[in-house]
Every structure is written in C-alpha cells, then in structure tokens.
Amino acid sequence: MRKDLANRVYATDEEREYAIEKATNLENSLSSAFVTFVKPMLQSHVTGGFWLGLPTGFCRKHMPKKDTNITLIDEDKLEFDTLYLANKQGLSAGWRGFAIEHKLVDGDTLVFQQMSLTTFKVDC
C-alpha cells in the first residue's frame, strides 16, 4: 500500500530556525567533556526509509571505522540499539524505533552527546 504523501507535515523555515536555536543553546550548556552535534530532522529521517545520516566531519573524527552497534539513550534513560553503517556514516537498524517512540517529525532538532565510542545521550 502506498503511503499518503499529501498528509505529511513539513516544518516552516521559522519552525526549523527556532528548533535549531533551542537545540544549539542546549548543546552550548552541556559539559565540554563529551563531543556533541546538533541534527535537524528531515522527512527522510522520520518517515519512510528512517535513515539518519550523521555529520561527515564528526564521523571521520569520532565514529568507528566499521559497522557497529550504537546505543542511544534518551532523556528518560531508555536505551535504543541502532546500527551505525561506517561507509554510509549514518544510523540504520533501530533508528526507526527511536524516531517513532519519540514521535519525531520534520523540523525537530536533536542534540547528540557522545558518551563513549558506541553510546550517545540524545536530547529531543
């Protein structure tokens, strides 16, 4: 069955800017002991394919060089196992569950804080 693309909700530029500003302020308040990045959500991240590409520079410097399980920990300390695909520099298996559980939509912005090589605290 084909998904109803007409009912998708797209964030306005103003909504995106507000979410990014709010996330950036949160990122700036976090401990500098851990590396962080801000990731605005697009439709492809939260519907359909549920693929989350990560920042290239961050991946080159801080991520494993081979496919690895990555644990995402949310604000409630719930853990979500995902699969990091090193060659594609993004999260695949398990990302869908995280996105759905947190009701992520186009325009939401997340703050990722790397706690270890394979663990991230994620603020939605």
N, C-alpha and C positions, 0 to 999 in steps of 0.2 A: 504494500500500500504506500502511495506517495504521501510525503508529509505536506501539510498545508502551509506553504511558504508565505501566503498572504497574511497569516496571523502572527508572524514573527514581530517582535517588538525591537526596534532599533533605538539606541540611545542618541539623543541630540548631542551636538558639539558641546553645548553648555553643560549637559549632564556628565559627559566624559571628562571635561576640564575640572569640574567640581570633584568627581571621584578621584581623579589623578592627584589633585591638590591635597585632598584629605589623606590619601594613602602616602603621599610624599611627606606630609607633616608627621604622620605616624612613623614612617621609616626614619626620619631625622631624630625622633625621640628614642629610638631603640639603641641598645648598647652597641658600641663600635667593636666589641669583641668578636662579633659574628658578621659575615658579609651578608648583604641584603640586595634585593632588587624589587622594583615595582612592576607589576604586569597588568595592564588594562585588558579586559576580556573583550573578545570579538565573537561574533556569531559562531564561527568555526571552533571556538574553544568550548562553547557551552551548549551546542546543539549539533545534531547530525554526526559528524566524524569524531567529535570530542577529542581533538588533538591540541596539545598545549606546547607550542614552540617556546623555548626559553631563549633569553638574550645570548647571542653568539659569543660576545666577549666574555660574559660570565661563564659560559660553558667551557670555553677554551682554558680559562684560568682556574676554575674551581670545581668542575664536574669530572666524574670518572671518564676514562678513555674507552671504556667498553660498556655494553648494555648492562644495566644494574637495577636492582630493585631500590626504589626510593620511597621513604616513608614521609607522608605529610601529616603534620599534627596541627589540628585546628585550635581555636580559642578555648574550646571545651575539653581539650587534651584527648580528643578522639583521634585515632590513628587510621590512616588510609594508605594502603600499599599501592604503589604505582610502578610502572616500568619506564625507566629512562633509556631512550634509544640514543646512544652516543653519536652515531653517524648523522642522525637527523636532529640532534640537540633538542629533544623535547620529551614530554611525558605522554605515554600511550595507555596501555592497560591499567585500569584503576582510576585514571583521571576522570572518566565519565561518572563513576560513583561519587567522587568528591564533588564534582560540579553539580550533580543532581541533588545530593544531600544538602548542599549549601544554597540551593536554588539560585545559582549564578545565572546572570543574564548579561546580554550585550551591554557594555558600558561600566559594569562593575570593575573595580580595580583591587588587586590583591597585593599584599606585601609578603614576600618570601624572605625568611631569615634562615640561613644555612647553619644548623646546629652542629652537624658533622658532615662528612663526605656524602652520606646517604640519608640524612634526615633534615627536613625543613619544618620550621614553625611557619604556619600560614595564617595571616590575618585577613579576614574577608570584609 
